[in-house]
Amino acid sequence: MVTSMKGKHFLTLADFTREELEFMLDTAKMLKERYLAGERIIPILRGRHLALLFEKPSTRTRISFETAMLELGGDALYLNWRDLQLGRGETIEDTARVLSRYVDGIMARVYEHEKLVKLAQYSRVPVINGLSDLLHPAQALTDIYTIMEKKGTDLRKLKIVFVGDGRDNVLHSLMLGIGILGGKIIIASPEGYEPDPKVVKMFEETAAPNGGEYEIIRDPVEAVKGADVVYTDVWVSMGQESIKEKKIRDLSPYQVNKELMSYAKPDAIFMHCLPAHRGQEVTDEVIDGKWSVVWDQAENRKHVQKAILALLIP
C-alpha cells in the first residue's frame, strides 16, 4: 500500500519502494490518457510554483517540466545558475533556504550530485533531480514507462540491454528502477566502464531484494542477441571534453547500428534519451528506423514529470 509521498525528495529511484514506483507509473498513464482525451489542463497544482534551477543547459528536461507544471495548473520559473547569486559565490545551502520559502518545489539540473544532496538537505520543499553526473531518475522513470507502454508491464519477461558507457548516469538510474521493479538489465560495455560503486551499493540494498539483476557482457553482439529493448546514450557528456578522444576510441565497438540491431528480436525497440551524437553511439538508420521509439520516449517525459510533480508537491 502506498501512503502519501507529498514533500518527498526525488534524488534517486532508490529512495522509493516498488509500490511507490508502480504508483508513479500508473499515475503517469492516467494523466497521459486524460491529456490525449482532450483534458489539457488538470489544475491539481493551482497556485503552486516550481523553480527550475539549471547549472547545465537542457532541451527536454526544461520543456517537459515547464509544460508539465503549467498543465497541472501551476507555474514554473526558469533560473539559470549564472544569473543567480550562486554565480557570485552564494552557497547552495543559503540558496536552498531562500528558494524554498518562495516556491513549492525545486527541480535542479547540476554537474555534481552532491549539489542536489545539499539542496535537499536545506530545502523546505521537495527537490527533484533533473540530472546529475551520477543519476538521471526522471529520465529513467520515463524510459521504464515507455518500455511498459511498448512491451508490457512485466519487466521480468523482457531482455533489456544498455550498450555503451556503463558509468552513464541514465544507465545508473535505469539499473535502479528496473531492478526495484524486479527486472534485469544487461550492460554491454568495455573493461573500465563498469557502473559506479555507489550505484552498485544502492542496487544491492534496494533492487536485489526485489529480485532485480544486472549483468555485464563485454561483447555487444552477445549482449544484444534476442533483446526486446536496446538502449544507448551519448559517449561524451558535458564536462567530459578532456577525455573525449579516449572515450570514442574505447566505445566505438559499441555503436548501435543496423548490423547490431539485427541480433535483437525482430520486434525490438531502440531507445535513446537524447541528444544523440549521430554517427557515434548510434547511426541514422537506427534512430530514424523501424526500431526507434525515441520520439515517443521524449514525449513521455512530460507525462511522467506530471506524475512526479502531482505526487510530491504538497
Secondary structure, DSSP 4 states (H G I P E B T S, - for coil): -----TT--BS-GGGS-HHHHHHHHHHHHHHHHHHHTT-----TTTT-EEEEEESS--SHHHHHHHHHHHHTT-EEEEEEGGGSGGGGT--HHHHHHHHHHH-SEEEEE-SSHHHHHHHHHH-SS-EEEEE-SS--HHHHHHHHHHHHHHH-S-GGG--EEEES-TT-HHHHHHHHHHHHTT-EEEEE--TT-PPPHHHHHHHHHHTGGGT-EEEEES-HHHHHTT-SEEEE--SS-TT-GGGHHHHHHHHGGG-B-HHHHTTS-TT-EEEE-S---BTTTB-HHHHTSTTB-HHHHHHHHHHHHHHHHHHH--
